[in-house]
Amino acid sequence: MVWQDLVIPIVNALFIFALIPQIYHGFKIKKKLMTIQTPMITFLGLYVLAVTFLTLNLYFSTVATLASATLWYILLLQTVIYR
């Protein structure tokens, strides 16, 4: 295991921790909170990074990045559904 496979998941865990209140708030008030470009570009980029990490055998990084990307996908769904 390389040190990067520990640092990347830790940073992603912090990103996930920061996104949870945003997602909860979106479900609570049922309003569009951001433009569609922000979550769309972010979740697509994170999924690309997850595949990249997988090809480098950085398995912890892959899982953590997939989790973060999925939360951004939820934000995208909120943006589309709550107009």
C-alpha positions as CSV (number, residue, x, y, z in Angstrom):
1,M,0.0,0.0,0.0
2,V,1.3,3.4,-0.9
3,W,0.8,6.5,1.3
4,Q,-1.4,8.1,-1.3
5,D,-4.0,5.4,-0.8
6,L,-4.4,6.6,2.8
7,V,-4.3,10.4,2.2
8,I,-6.9,10.4,-0.6
9,P,-9.6,8.6,1.3
10,I,-9.1,10.7,4.4
11,V,-9.5,13.9,2.3
12,N,-12.6,12.4,0.6
13,A,-14.0,11.5,4.0
14,L,-13.7,15.2,4.9
15,F,-15.5,16.2,1.6
16,I,-18.2,13.6,2.4
17,F,-18.6,15.0,5.9
18,A,-19.0,18.5,4.4
19,L,-21.6,17.4,1.8
20,I,-24.0,15.6,4.2
21,P,-25.5,18.8,5.7
22,Q,-26.0,20.2,2.2
23,I,-27.8,17.1,1.1
24,Y,-29.9,17.0,4.3
25,H,-30.8,20.7,3.9
26,G,-31.8,20.1,0.3
27,F,-34.2,17.3,1.2
28,K,-35.6,19.3,4.1
29,I,-36.4,22.5,2.2
30,K,-37.1,20.9,-1.2
31,K,-35.6,23.8,-3.2
32,K,-33.0,24.0,-5.9
33,L,-29.8,25.2,-4.1
34,M,-27.2,25.4,-6.9
35,T,-26.9,25.5,-10.7
36,I,-26.9,22.2,-12.5
37,Q,-23.3,22.6,-13.8
38,T,-21.7,22.4,-10.4
39,P,-22.9,19.0,-9.3
40,M,-22.8,17.5,-12.8
41,I,-19.2,18.4,-13.6
42,T,-18.1,17.4,-10.1
43,F,-19.8,14.0,-10.0
44,L,-18.6,13.1,-13.5
45,G,-15.0,14.2,-12.7
46,L,-15.0,12.2,-9.4
47,Y,-16.2,9.1,-11.2
48,V,-13.4,9.5,-13.7
49,L,-11.0,9.9,-10.8
50,A,-12.4,6.7,-9.2
51,V,-11.8,4.7,-12.3
52,T,-8.3,6.2,-12.6
53,F,-7.5,5.2,-8.9
54,L,-8.8,1.7,-9.6
55,T,-6.4,1.3,-12.6
56,L,-3.6,2.3,-10.2
57,N,-4.7,-0.3,-7.6
58,L,-5.6,2.4,-5.1
59,Y,-8.6,0.5,-3.7
60,F,-9.3,2.7,-0.7
61,S,-9.1,5.8,-2.8
62,T,-11.5,4.3,-5.3
63,V,-14.1,3.5,-2.7
64,A,-13.8,6.8,-1.0
65,T,-14.0,8.7,-4.3
66,L,-17.0,6.7,-5.4
67,A,-18.8,7.6,-2.2
68,S,-18.0,11.3,-2.7
69,A,-19.1,11.1,-6.3
70,T,-22.4,9.5,-5.3
71,L,-23.2,12.3,-2.9
72,W,-22.5,14.8,-5.7
73,Y,-24.9,12.8,-7.8
74,I,-27.6,13.1,-5.1
75,L,-27.0,16.9,-5.2
76,L,-27.5,16.8,-9.0
77,L,-30.7,14.9,-8.5
78,Q,-31.9,17.5,-6.0
79,T,-31.0,20.2,-8.4
80,V,-33.0,18.6,-11.2
81,I,-36.0,17.5,-9.1
82,Y,-36.4,20.6,-6.8
83,R,-37.0,23.4,-9.2
